[in-house]
Amino acid sequence: MLTREELPECPVATTVQLIGNKWKLLIIRNLVYSEKQRFTDFLKSISGISKKVLTDDLRALEKDGLIIREVFAEVPPRVEYSLSNLGKTLKPILDAMSEWGTDYKNSL
């Protein structure tokens, strides 16, 4: 997790730094609306994302405290991702983006 000194002074810039790329937003969207997902679930539902980018973004979101990675001691190993309590606070942002996107599409 970044320290307060490492984050931009502007709160909007902080949010953009943490979730502001296309893939991270879609990863968070999936977890907001389905609670838990496995790596292959993300690959199936996020068209165009590569395994490397997905891995990198999942690691970054986990490092920033927005998602939780849970490893199950099974053969083969099973890993599930979910939102942390902090990550769950992003739901209103995703809901607002969804509503805005719908309104925009309907205005065309």
Backbone as a printed PyTorch tensor [residue, N CA C, xyz], in Angstrom:
tensor([[[  0.8350,  -1.1650,   0.0000],
         [  0.0000,   0.0000,   0.0000],
         [  0.8930,   1.2450,   0.0000]],

        [[  0.5000,   2.2390,  -0.7600],
         [  1.2690,   3.4680,  -0.8220],
         [  1.0950,   4.2740,   0.4630]],

        [[  2.1050,   5.0530,   0.7920],
         [  1.9890,   5.9340,   1.9460],
         [  1.2900,   7.2160,   1.5170]],

        [[  0.8250,   7.9610,   2.4790],
         [  0.1400,   9.2260,   2.2030],
         [  1.0460,  10.1680,   1.4050]],

        [[  2.3370,  10.1530,   1.7130],
         [  3.2870,  11.0390,   1.0260],
         [  3.4830,  10.6370,  -0.4440]],

        [[  3.2950,   9.3600,  -0.7490],
         [  3.4830,   8.8740,  -2.1190],
         [  2.2780,   9.1520,  -3.0150]],

        [[  1.1470,   9.4770,  -2.4140],
         [ -0.0750,   9.7190,  -3.1900],
         [ -0.1470,  11.1720,  -3.6370]],

        [[ -0.8130,  11.4080,  -4.7710],
         [ -0.9810,  12.7920,  -5.2300],
         [ -1.7700,  13.6100,  -4.2050]],

        [[ -1.5590,  14.9130,  -4.2070],
         [ -2.2840,  15.7840,  -3.2850],
         [ -3.7680,  15.8430,  -3.6290]],

        [[ -4.0880,  15.8230,  -4.9000],
         [ -5.4750,  15.9130,  -5.3610],
         [ -6.1880,  14.5780,  -5.1400]],

        [[ -7.3650,  14.5720,  -4.4780],
         [ -8.0820,  13.3200,  -4.2380],
         [ -8.5300,  12.6180,  -5.5230]],

        [[ -8.8770,  13.3940,  -6.5370],
         [ -9.2740,  12.7830,  -7.8170],
         [ -8.0760,  12.0740,  -8.4370]],

        [[ -6.9180,  12.7130,  -8.3860],
         [ -5.7010,  12.0960,  -8.9200],
         [ -5.3520,  10.8210,  -8.1530]],

        [[ -5.5920,  10.8190,  -6.8470],
         [ -5.3520,   9.6180,  -6.0440],
         [ -6.2360,   8.4710,  -6.5220]],

        [[ -7.5270,   8.7620,  -6.7210],
         [ -8.4600,   7.7370,  -7.1920],
         [ -8.0440,   7.2220,  -8.5630]],

        [[ -7.6890,   8.1350,  -9.4460],
         [ -7.2700,   7.7410, -10.7910],
         [ -6.0070,   6.8890, -10.7240]],

        [[ -5.0860,   7.2460,  -9.8550],
         [ -3.8560,   6.4630,  -9.7290],
         [ -4.1570,   5.0280,  -9.2890]],

        [[ -5.1190,   4.8610,  -8.3890],
         [ -5.4140,   3.5360,  -7.8490],
         [ -6.2840,   2.6820,  -8.7640]],

        [[ -7.2720,   3.2840,  -9.4250],
         [ -8.2160,   2.4780, -10.2160],
         [ -8.3920,   3.0030, -11.6360]],

        [[ -7.5470,   3.9270, -12.0500],
         [ -7.8050,   4.6850, -13.2640],
         [ -7.4470,   4.0570, -14.5940]],

        [[ -7.0490,   2.8070, -14.6290],
         [ -6.8670,   2.2470, -15.9650],
         [ -8.0570,   1.3630, -16.3210]],

        [[ -8.2290,   1.1960, -17.6030],
         [ -9.3870,   0.4680, -18.1330],
         [ -9.5490,  -0.9160, -17.5020]],

        [[ -8.4600,  -1.6380, -17.3870],
         [ -8.5510,  -3.0180, -16.9110],
         [ -8.8600,  -3.0910, -15.4310]],

        [[ -8.2420,  -2.2250, -14.6230],
         [ -8.5240,  -2.2410, -13.1860],
         [ -9.9910,  -1.9400, -12.9190]],

        [[-10.5460,  -0.9960, -13.6430],
         [-11.9640,  -0.6780, -13.4690],
         [-12.8470,  -1.8700, -13.7960]],

        [[-12.4970,  -2.6070, -14.8360],
         [-13.3030,  -3.7700, -15.2070],
         [-13.1270,  -4.9250, -14.2170]],

        [[-11.9430,  -5.0680, -13.6650],
         [-11.7210,  -6.0700, -12.6190],
         [-12.5870,  -5.7280, -11.4040]],

        [[-12.5470,  -4.4720, -10.9940],
         [-13.3440,  -4.0340,  -9.8450],
         [-14.8280,  -4.1820, -10.1400]],

        [[-15.2370,  -3.8240, -11.3660],
         [-16.6500,  -3.9920, -11.7620],
         [-17.0920,  -5.4260, -11.5560]],

        [[-16.2810,  -6.3690, -12.0210],
         [-16.6340,  -7.7840, -11.8740],
         [-16.8130,  -8.1590, -10.4080]],

        [[-15.9320,  -7.6730,  -9.5630],
         [-15.9950,  -8.0360,  -8.1490],
         [-17.1270,  -7.3170,  -7.4220]],

        [[-17.4700,  -6.1190,  -7.8580],
         [-18.5970,  -5.3990,  -7.2560],
         [-19.8870,  -6.1520,  -7.5270]],

        [[-20.0270,  -6.6760,  -8.7380],
         [-21.3000,  -7.2800,  -9.1210],
         [-21.3410,  -8.8020,  -8.9950]],

        [[-20.1970,  -9.4560,  -8.7160],
         [-20.2440, -10.9090,  -8.5520],
         [-19.5290, -11.4000,  -7.2940]],

        [[-19.0040, -10.5260,  -6.4940],
         [-18.3800, -10.7990,  -5.2010],
         [-17.0570, -11.5490,  -5.2740]],

        [[-17.0250, -12.7530,  -5.8480],
         [-15.7680, -13.5160,  -5.9370],
         [-15.5640, -13.9780,  -7.3660]],

        [[-14.2990, -13.9770,  -7.7820],
         [-13.9800, -14.4790,  -9.1140],
         [-12.6260, -15.1680,  -9.0850]],

        [[-12.4910, -16.1080, -10.0050],
         [-11.2160, -16.7690, -10.2100],
         [-10.5450, -16.1400, -11.4280]],

        [[ -9.2810, -16.4030, -11.5930],
         [ -8.4990, -15.8250, -12.6820],
         [ -9.1650, -16.0710, -14.0360]],

        [[ -9.5920, -17.3020, -14.2700],
         [-10.2100, -17.6230, -15.5670],
         [-11.5460, -16.9140, -15.7580]],

        [[-12.2560, -16.6260, -14.6640],
         [-13.5070, -15.8630, -14.7710],
         [-13.2360, -14.4710, -15.3250]],

        [[-12.1490, -13.8520, -14.8360],
         [-11.7810, -12.5350, -15.3510],
         [-11.4410, -12.6150, -16.8400]],

        [[-10.6540, -13.6150, -17.2160],
         [-10.2620, -13.7510, -18.6240],
         [-11.4730, -13.9150, -19.5400]],

        [[-12.4720, -14.6600, -19.0820],
         [-13.6720, -14.8880, -19.8910],
         [-14.5520, -13.6410, -19.9910]],

        [[-14.6010, -12.8550, -18.9260],
         [-15.5530, -11.7420, -18.8800],
         [-14.9640, -10.3800, -19.2560]],

        [[-13.6490, -10.2930, -19.3590],
         [-13.0110,  -9.0250, -19.7390],
         [-12.3380,  -9.2330, -21.0880]],

        [[-13.0660,  -8.9000, -22.1050],
         [-12.6000,  -9.1210, -23.4760],
         [-11.3520,  -8.2960, -23.7790]],

        [[-10.3210,  -8.9790, -24.2570],
         [ -9.1170,  -8.2950, -24.7020],
         [ -8.0010,  -8.2040, -23.6820]],

        [[ -8.2600,  -8.5580, -22.4410],
         [ -7.2000,  -8.4720, -21.4270],
         [ -6.2630,  -9.6630, -21.5720]],

        [[ -4.9640,  -9.3930, -21.4600],
         [ -3.9930, -10.4910, -21.5410],
         [ -3.7560, -11.0610, -20.1440]],

        [[ -3.2200, -12.2620, -20.0930],
         [ -2.9260, -12.8960, -18.8070],
         [ -1.9240, -12.0690, -18.0110]],

        [[ -0.9250, -11.5100, -18.7010],
         [  0.0980, -10.7230, -18.0250],
         [ -0.4910,  -9.4560, -17.4190]],

        [[ -1.2990,  -8.7430, -18.1810],
         [ -1.9060,  -7.5120, -17.6690],
         [ -2.8550,  -7.8330, -16.5180]],

        [[ -3.6310,  -8.8900, -16.6500],
         [ -4.5440,  -9.2900, -15.5760],
         [ -3.7560,  -9.6090, -14.3060]],

        [[ -2.6970, -10.3790, -14.4410],
         [ -1.8580, -10.7200, -13.2930],
         [ -1.2830,  -9.4640, -12.6530]],

        [[ -0.7200,  -8.5670, -13.4690],
         [ -0.1250,  -7.3380, -12.9500],
         [ -1.1550,  -6.4720, -12.2340]],

        [[ -2.3470,  -6.3190, -12.8350],
         [ -3.3730,  -5.4680, -12.2310],
         [ -3.9590,  -6.0900, -10.9660]],

        [[ -4.1350,  -7.4100, -10.9520],
         [ -4.6000,  -8.0680,  -9.7290],
         [ -3.5950,  -7.8720,  -8.5970]],

        [[ -2.3120,  -8.0020,  -8.9080],
         [ -1.2720,  -7.8050,  -7.8960],
         [ -1.2660,  -6.3660,  -7.3790]],

        [[ -1.4180,  -5.4130,  -8.3030],
         [ -1.4280,  -4.0010,  -7.9050],
         [ -2.6360,  -3.6860,  -7.0270]],

        [[ -3.8020,  -4.1920,  -7.4090],
         [ -5.0100,  -3.9500,  -6.6150],
         [ -4.8960,  -4.5900,  -5.2310]],

        [[ -4.2630,  -5.7580,  -5.1780],
         [ -4.0490,  -6.4100,  -3.8810],
         [ -3.0560,  -5.5980,  -3.0420]],

        [[ -1.9750,  -5.1590,  -3.6540],
         [ -0.9600,  -4.3630,  -2.9610],
         [ -1.5610,  -3.0700,  -2.4080]],

        [[ -2.4790,  -2.4750,  -3.1620],
         [ -3.1080,  -1.2230,  -2.7420],
         [ -4.2520,  -1.4390,  -1.7420]],

        [[ -4.5130,  -2.6980,  -1.3980],
         [ -5.5110,  -3.0010,  -0.3780],
         [ -6.9440,  -2.9840,  -0.8610]],

        [[ -7.1590,  -3.0490,  -2.1880],
         [ -8.5110,  -2.9860,  -2.7310],
         [ -9.1360,  -4.3560,  -2.9460]],

        [[ -8.3100,  -5.3700,  -3.1520],
         [ -8.8320,  -6.7270,  -3.3200],
         [ -8.0860,  -7.6890,  -2.3980]],

        [[ -8.7130,  -8.8360,  -2.1840],
         [ -8.1270,  -9.8970,  -1.3670],
         [ -7.9440, -11.1220,  -2.2630]],

        [[ -6.7790, -11.7190,  -2.1660],
         [ -6.4690, -12.9490,  -2.9010],
         [ -6.4750, -14.0830,  -1.8850]],

        [[ -7.3520, -15.0600,  -2.1090],
         [ -7.4680, -16.1950,  -1.1930],
         [ -7.0550, -17.4690,  -1.9200]],

        [[ -6.0470, -18.1390,  -1.3710],
         [ -5.5280, -19.3740,  -1.9540],
         [ -6.0450, -20.5430,  -1.1280]],

        [[ -6.6490, -21.5190,  -1.8090],
         [ -7.1790, -22.7110,  -1.1530],
         [ -6.1940, -23.8590,  -1.3350]],

        [[ -5.9100, -24.5650,  -0.2560],
         [ -4.9610, -25.6800,  -0.2910],
         [ -5.6530, -26.9110,  -0.8750]],

        [[ -5.7560, -26.9180,  -2.1800],
         [ -6.3790, -28.0280,  -2.9070],
         [ -5.4580, -28.4360,  -4.0400]],

        [[ -5.7430, -29.5680,  -4.6150],
         [ -5.0130, -30.0110,  -5.8010],
         [ -6.0220, -30.1620,  -6.9250]],

        [[ -5.9100, -29.3850,  -7.9970],
         [ -4.9830, -28.2660,  -8.1880],
         [ -5.3700, -27.0790,  -7.3110]],

        [[ -4.3970, -26.1890,  -7.0360],
         [ -4.6850, -25.0370,  -6.1840],
         [ -5.7930, -24.1620,  -6.7820]],

        [[ -6.6080, -23.6100,  -5.8930],
         [ -7.6890, -22.7270,  -6.3240],
         [ -7.4470, -21.3660,  -5.6880]],

        [[ -7.5910, -20.3040,  -6.4940],
         [ -7.4080, -18.9390,  -6.0090],
         [ -8.6660, -18.1500,  -6.3410]],

        [[ -9.1810, -17.4260,  -5.3610],
         [-10.3370, -16.5690,  -5.5750],
         [ -9.9900, -15.1470,  -5.1510]],

        [[-10.5550, -14.2150,  -5.8940],
         [-10.3580, -12.8010,  -5.6100],
         [-11.6860, -12.1960,  -5.1860]],

        [[-11.6180, -11.2920,  -4.2200],
         [-12.8060, -10.5740,  -3.7660],
         [-12.3770,  -9.1720,  -3.3590]],

        [[-13.3570,  -8.2960,  -3.1950],
         [-13.0570,  -6.9410,  -2.7520],
         [-12.7870,  -6.9370,  -1.2530]],

        [[-11.8200,  -6.1450,  -0.8460],
         [-11.5990,  -5.9100,   0.5790],
         [-12.6900,  -4.9540,   1.0610]],

        [[-12.7360,  -4.7050,   2.3500],
         [-13.7010,  -3.7250,   2.8570],
         [-13.4690,  -2.3600,   2.2140]],

        [[-12.2080,  -1.9980,   2.0340],
         [-11.8910,  -0.7400,   1.3610],
         [-12.3590,  -0.7800,  -0.0930]],

        [[-12.1300,  -1.8980,  -0.7640],
         [-12.5630,  -2.0410,  -2.1530],
         [-14.0680,  -1.9520,  -2.3100]],

        [[-14.8030,  -2.4340,  -1.3250],
         [-16.2730,  -2.3810,  -1.3800],
         [-16.7910,  -0.9500,  -1.3750]],

        [[-15.9960,  -0.0250,  -0.8510],
         [-16.4250,   1.3760,  -0.8370],
         [-16.3980,   1.9950,  -2.2310]],

        [[-15.8560,   1.2770,  -3.2130],
         [-15.8450,   1.7560,  -4.6030],
         [-17.1740,   1.5100,  -5.3110]],

        [[-18.0650,   0.7300,  -4.7240],
         [-19.3400,   0.3980,  -5.3750],
         [-20.1240,   1.6360,  -5.8090]],

        [[-20.2800,   2.6590,  -4.9750],
         [-21.0200,   3.8380,  -5.4340],
         [-20.3860,   4.5150,  -6.6620]],

        [[-19.0680,   4.4630,  -6.7430],
         [-18.3910,   5.0370,  -7.9100],
         [-18.7460,   4.2390,  -9.1580]],

        [[-18.7030,   2.9030,  -9.0550],
         [-19.0420,   2.0540, -10.2050],
         [-20.5060,   2.2030, -10.5760]],

        [[-21.3740,   2.2990,  -9.5790],
         [-22.8010,   2.4980,  -9.8460],
         [-23.0290,   3.8150, -10.5760]],

        [[-22.3470,   4.8790, -10.1340],
         [-22.4890,   6.1850, -10.7830],
         [-21.9610,   6.1420, -12.2120]],

        [[-20.8510,   5.4580, -12.4210],
         [-20.3000,   5.3330, -13.7760],
         [-21.2560,   4.5580, -14.6760]],

        [[-21.8660,   3.5090, -14.1310],
         [-22.8190,   2.7150, -14.8950],
         [-24.0300,   3.5570, -15.2860]],

        [[-24.5370,   4.3040, -14.3300],
         [-25.7000,   5.1560, -14.5980],
         [-25.3650,   6.2320, -15.6300]],

        [[-24.1990,   6.8460, -15.4780],
         [-23.7900,   7.8850, -16.4200],
         [-23.6260,   7.3010, -17.8240]],

        [[-22.9910,   6.1370, -17.9140],
         [-22.7890,   5.4930, -19.2070],
         [-24.1060,   5.1440, -19.8810]],

        [[-25.0720,   4.6690, -19.1070],
         [-26.3980,   4.3610, -19.6440],
         [-27.0810,   5.6240, -20.1350]],

        [[-27.0300,   6.6840, -19.3190],
         [-27.6460,   7.9580, -19.7190],
         [-26.9980,   8.5000, -20.9900]],

        [[-25.6910,   8.4080, -21.0730],
         [-24.9810,   8.8960, -22.2540],
         [-25.4180,   8.1220, -23.5110]],

        [[-25.4330,   6.8010, -23.4000],
         [-25.8340,   5.9850, -24.5490],
         [-27.2750,   6.2720, -24.9700]],

        [[-28.1340,   6.5140, -23.9850],
         [-29.5430,   6.8140, -24.3090],
         [-29.7230,   8.1980, -24.9030]],

        [[-28.7720,   9.0900, -24.6920],
         [-28.8820,  10.4450, -25.2280],
         [-28.4420,  10.5420, -26.6790]],

        [[-27.8280,   9.5080, -27.1940],
         [-27.3240,   9.5410, -28.5850],
         [-28.4330,   9.3000, -29.5800]]])
